[in-house]
Amino acid sequence: MQKILLTAIMCMGLLATAQEITKDDNQELPDVPYDMLDAFQPARETRDVKTRLHGIFALGWNQALGDGNGIGEDYRFWGSGLWELGLEFSTRLVEDDLIRFNYGIAMQWQTLRITGNRQFQTNNDITQLVDLPINVDKSKFSQYSLIAPFHLELGRGELKKYKNGAQRYDYEDKLIVGLGGYIGTNAYTTQLLKFENEGRDITNRLSNDFEMESFVYGLSAYAGLGDIQIFAKYGLNSIFKDSPVDQHHVSIGFRWR
């Protein structure tokens, strides 16, 4: 009888110790990293998930190339840019997280700083660069597009454990590569012209469709460590419809998520 009581006491002691260790281990684990989708599905914080949502911000340099013009000829390299702000879903396609499908929606803003005393003009539904009879301080063309980017992303993350049994893949210091493209629509275009007239600084801003292609699409790629990457984009559509200016947007820069 004494042996049975002694064995029971030892088992209870071991069980209490194991529970205490488990409790301490859980307290030492970090909280689950915030994901925008957790606000809609709180239960995600206690289980493994295949799809995550995060914000995307990108900025870089932009040019419009074609018809034999090189970088910096029709448009200044410094002063012509790209900005992108959006949301991106990332869905794991295989269990070991080697391949993911990333997709989302974003607002893209591309600008071209026109060289010389020139601006874009539309005559008879044809848009092209024309010379101006004045000295121009700044001639800048801007295009705003609503796009849906999509990429196959390669690169295995590190599986980490968090409180309440949750697990997430972490990509800090991990090499990732994304290949894909984008489709969208041209939402808004403007042209800014600054010059001096009789000692006064004049600024003209014109909003027009400039006979631009309504449907925009192109190729896109990025590579980097973790959530900071270098990207490159090439617009497959010509910027203007029925125009002798057959040029395509080409952009490079940095993106964060």
Backbone hydrogen bonds, N-H to C=O, Kabsch-Sander energy under -0.5 kcal/mol:
donor,donor_aa,acceptor,acceptor_aa,energy
5,L,1,M,-2.4
6,L,2,Q,-2.5
7,T,3,K,-2.5
8,A,4,I,-2.3
9,I,5,L,-2.5
10,M,6,L,-2.1
11,C,7,T,-2.2
12,M,8,A,-2.4
13,G,9,I,-2.2
14,L,10,M,-2.4
15,L,11,C,-2.5
16,A,12,M,-2.4
17,T,13,G,-2.3
18,A,14,L,-2.6
19,Q,15,L,-2.4
20,E,16,A,-2.3
21,I,17,T,-2.4
22,T,18,A,-2.6
23,K,19,Q,-2.4
24,D,20,E,-2.7
25,D,21,I,-3.0
26,N,22,T,-2.2
27,Q,23,K,-2.0
28,E,24,D,-1.8
29,L,25,D,-1.2
36,M,53,L,-1.1
38,D,35,D,-1.8
39,A,36,M,-1.1
40,F,37,L,-1.2
41,Q,37,L,-1.7
44,R,41,Q,-2.1
45,E,42,P,-1.7
46,T,43,A,-1.6
47,R,44,R,-1.4
52,R,90,S,-2.2
54,H,88,E,-2.1
56,I,86,G,-2.8
57,F,256,W,-2.5
58,A,84,E,-2.4
59,L,254,F,-2.4
60,G,82,L,-2.0
61,W,252,I,-2.7
62,N,80,S,-1.8
63,Q,250,V,-2.2
65,L,63,Q,-0.5
65,L,248,H,-2.4
66,G,69,N,-0.7
69,N,66,G,-2.0
72,G,75,Y,-0.6
73,E,70,G,-1.8
74,D,70,G,-0.6
76,R,113,R,-3.0
79,G,77,F,-0.8
80,S,77,F,-0.9
81,G,79,G,-0.6
82,L,60,G,-1.8
83,W,109,W,-2.3
84,E,58,A,-2.4
85,L,107,M,-1.9
86,G,56,I,-2.2
87,L,105,I,-2.4
88,E,54,H,-2.7
89,F,103,Y,-3.8
90,S,52,R,-2.7
91,T,101,F,-2.4
92,R,50,K,-2.8
92,R,90,S,-0.5
93,L,99,I,-2.5
94,V,99,I,-0.9
97,D,94,V,-1.7
100,R,153,E,-2.3
101,F,91,T,-2.6
102,N,100,R,-0.6
102,N,151,H,-3.0
103,Y,89,F,-2.1
104,G,149,P,-1.4
105,I,87,L,-1.8
106,A,147,I,-2.5
107,M,85,L,-2.7
108,Q,106,A,-0.5
108,Q,145,S,-3.2
109,W,83,W,-3.0
110,Q,108,Q,-0.5
110,Q,143,Q,-2.8
111,T,81,G,-2.9
112,L,141,F,-2.7
113,R,76,R,-0.5
114,I,112,L,-0.9
114,I,139,S,-2.3
115,T,74,D,-2.3
118,R,116,G,-1.4
119,Q,130,V,-1.7
121,Q,128,Q,-2.2
123,N,121,Q,-0.5
123,N,126,I,-2.7
126,I,123,N,-1.3
128,Q,121,Q,-2.1
130,V,119,Q,-2.6
132,L,117,N,-2.9
136,V,134,I,-0.6
137,D,194,K,-2.4
138,K,194,K,-1.8
140,K,192,L,-2.7
141,F,112,L,-2.8
142,S,190,T,-2.9
143,Q,110,Q,-3.0
144,Y,188,Y,-3.3
145,S,108,Q,-3.0
146,L,185,T,-2.3
147,I,106,A,-2.6
147,I,145,S,-0.6
148,A,183,I,-3.4
150,F,181,G,-2.5
151,H,102,N,-2.7
152,L,179,L,-2.7
153,E,100,R,-3.0
153,E,151,H,-0.6
154,L,177,V,-3.4
155,G,98,L,-1.9
158,E,170,D,-3.0
159,L,157,G,-0.5
160,K,158,E,-0.5
160,K,168,R,-3.0
162,Y,166,A,-3.0
163,K,30,P,-2.1
165,G,162,Y,-0.9
166,A,163,K,-1.5
168,R,160,K,-2.2
170,D,158,E,-2.7
174,K,171,Y,-2.2
176,I,224,G,-2.5
177,V,154,L,-2.4
178,G,222,Y,-3.0
179,L,152,L,-2.0
180,G,220,S,-2.5
181,G,150,F,-2.5
182,Y,218,G,-1.8
183,I,148,A,-1.1
184,G,216,V,-2.3
185,T,146,L,-2.3
186,N,214,S,-2.8
187,A,144,Y,-2.8
188,Y,144,Y,-1.8
190,T,142,S,-2.1
191,Q,206,L,-2.1
192,L,140,K,-3.4
193,L,204,N,-2.9
194,K,138,K,-2.9
195,F,202,I,-2.2
196,E,135,N,-0.7
197,N,200,R,-2.9
200,R,197,N,-1.6
202,I,195,F,-3.5
202,I,200,R,-0.6
204,N,193,L,-3.1
206,L,191,Q,-2.6
208,N,189,T,-1.3
208,N,206,L,-0.5
212,M,209,D,-2.1
213,E,239,I,-1.8
216,V,184,G,-1.9
216,V,214,S,-0.6
218,G,182,Y,-2.0
219,L,234,Y,-2.5
220,S,180,G,-2.3
221,A,232,A,-2.1
222,Y,178,G,-2.1
223,A,230,I,-2.1
224,G,176,I,-2.0
225,L,228,I,-0.9
226,G,174,K,-2.8
226,G,224,G,-0.6
228,I,225,L,-1.4
229,Q,255,R,-2.3
230,I,223,A,-3.0
231,F,253,G,-2.2
232,A,221,A,-2.4
233,K,251,S,-2.7
234,Y,219,L,-2.3
235,G,249,H,-3.2
236,L,217,Y,-1.7
236,L,234,Y,-0.5
237,N,217,Y,-1.2
239,I,247,Q,-2.4
240,F,245,V,-0.5
241,K,211,E,-3.0
243,S,240,F,-0.5
245,V,127,T,-0.5
246,D,244,P,-1.4
247,Q,245,V,-1.3
248,H,65,L,-2.5
250,V,63,Q,-2.9
251,S,233,K,-2.2
252,I,61,W,-1.9
253,G,231,F,-1.8
254,F,59,L,-2.7
255,R,229,Q,-2.4
256,W,57,F,-3.2
257,R,227,D,-1.3
